[in-house]
Amino acid sequence: MRDGFVKVAAGTPDIKVADCIFNREQIVKNIREMEAQGAKIMVFPELCLTGYTCSDLFWQEQLLTSAVDQLLILKKETANTEGLIFVGLPYEHGGKLYNAAAVLHRGKILGMIPKSYLPNYNEFYEERHFYPGSFEKQETLIGGERVPFHTNILFTCNQMPRLIVAGEICEDLWAPVPPSTDHALAGATVLVNLSASDEMTGKDTYRRKLVSGQSARLISAYIYATAGDGESTTDLVFGGQNMIAENGVLLAEAKRFVNQNIYADIDINRLVSERRRNTTYPAADAEEYEIVPFDLDMTETKLTRFFDPKPFVPSGKSDREKRCDEILMMQAMGLKKRLLHTNCKSAVIGLSGGLDSTLALLVTARAFDLAGISREHILAVTMPCFGTTDRTYNNACTLAKCIGAQLKEVRIQEAVRLHFRDIGQDEENHDVTYENSQARERTQILMDLANQSGGMVIGTGDLSELALGWATYNGDHMSMYAVNTSVPKTLVRHLVQYYADTCNDKKLEEILLDVLDTPVSPELLPPKDGEISQKTEDLVGPYELHDFFLYYMLRVGYPPKKIFRVAKEAFRGEYDDETILKWLKKFYWRFFSQQFKRSCLPDGPKVGSVAVSPRGDLRMPSDACVRIWIRELEEL
């Protein structure tokens, strides 16, 4: 449970209709498996102690008495079970019969939650047998103990105060305003649903949307357990489509028509962080709720959830193609608007033969097509200097021709050497002045060419470089419109790859593939034997690690220790712990120290959930201290 992770489970036991003894035995069997898996919250289907399909047998005293008897036996059999257990049964209270959920914990019944909305249409006729539950605070006497009996109960963990659990039953979720909405607004972070939703063709898709959608709207975890094989098939079939969702993401789903338990690690702290930053999510108000505390041992949750090592990159071929095309279009539409607004007919791009400038050129070409401007008005400028290799130079020249842009070559060695003489810089001293002088000379040329042509300079730098400050201030850091500003390096690669795969131009494809195969480098130091001598990732670390760190820091709000923990899971077998920690420290140091470059960024379109524009997503003082973040990492 460290770092806010809690393992939860949803299970469908084998049952026999109206055989409460058999059903209780099967529920216990499932509980033992869930215990072994470390689950702290266990949810079973609606009316699972009797079966949902008992129909008029719900009027039989024997069935109702047996259900309560078996619940009390189940309570004893789980006296040493740490988890919070939700079990459905018919329950009589105040002379009325309710479809209810009993909440068990360490040999006690903590509460009984009645169903609010009773379906009485099509194949459902619950109003024939049951009475709707109330939110008004009541108690019921069961097994000699008084327990809460109403809908508005919050089960709160003493050891983990952010773990607040509330329940609803089946149709409650399908109502226009589900009880879970009020539960979440009262502070519940985990919502459970005991269900008996029968199968029809296509209903699984709708049900999945309901569960994931409700978890997204409420920024919560949602555990859904539903009836399956064993229910009566007189008129219906039940599929056992158990699901666990977190803030719109389906973490686990059972295979239909096979009774099974499913598990997931939900991240309570992430949910709380997301609610905190969402200003339209109201403050919790539990005034009308009864708070029922429970205890859990603070054991280590063995993580089984998947942490994508490339969180910015779409997975799956079809999804990748759709997302890549969408991102390219967003970049191009941003630039198109700026071109038309400024009545600009020309664009100037510094083309290095590297990934970022290649993507910027591809985006600019698409923007010109959308604006109805000939690509001949794109001026691609290659500016060879001390570190330029034949490979990148030739790729830049060929790429410009394939795209249909004008190509202009400006060799800057002489101008840079003159500058060195002016400022007293030794050309043999390959320090930061040596490198940045080249970058700033290139930017000056691009800006002046844009003035000559009445055009604008298109920025090429990406999100990863901005996060690390890997850009020359007022050099490649500056432009008139920055199309890659919210595209991380790992995604840049996939966008260029997508373009290569879909361009239907063999020559262009070959060039793009070679660009992808070229080591990432600013090429500011002289080559060695004609090959690139300065590889960016040798200096600042692997971009796939930094993009991972960036996502979990800015988008998810994880602290350093938690980022380190999940990075070890995501990159297991690729990077050892020492390497991950080394670059994570480097990331934090550079992120804080380089904010001044991000504070004066050019305009550029946001295309994803993470961006660092000072006008949009990141408002951060340039002189903020990184001490407490680094200190946390030093303690590892």
ABEGO torsion letter per residue (X at the ends): XBGGBBBBBBBBBBBBBGBAAAAAAAAAAAAAAAAAAGBABBBBBBGAAAEAAAEAAAABAAAAAAAAAAAAAAAAAAAABABBBBBBBBBBBGGBBBBBBBBBBGGBBABBBBBABBBBBEABBAAAABBBBBABBBBBBBGGBBBBBBABBBBBBAABAABBBBBBBEAAAABABBAAAAAAAAGBABBBBBBBBBBBBGAAAAAAAAAAAAAAAAGBBBBBBBBBBGBBAAABBBAGBBBBBBGGBBABBBBBGBBBBBBBBBBAAAAAAAAAABAABBBBBAAABBBBBBBBBBBBBBBABBBBABAABBBEAAAAAAAAAAAAAAAAAAAAAAAAAAGBABBBBBBAGBAAAAAAAAAAAAAAAAAGBBAAABBBBBBBBAABBAAAAAAAAAAAAAAGBBBBBBBAAAAAAAAAAAAGBBAABBBAAAAAAAAAAAAAAAAAAAAAAGBBBBBABBAAAAAAGBBBBGBAABBABBAAAABBAAAAAAAAAAAAAAAGBAAAAAAAAAAAABBBBAGABBBBGGBBABBAAAAAEBAAAAAAAAAAAAAAGBBAAAAAAAAAAAABGABBAAAAAAAAAAAAAAAAAAAAAAAABBBBBBABABBABAABABBBBAABBAAAAAAAAAAX
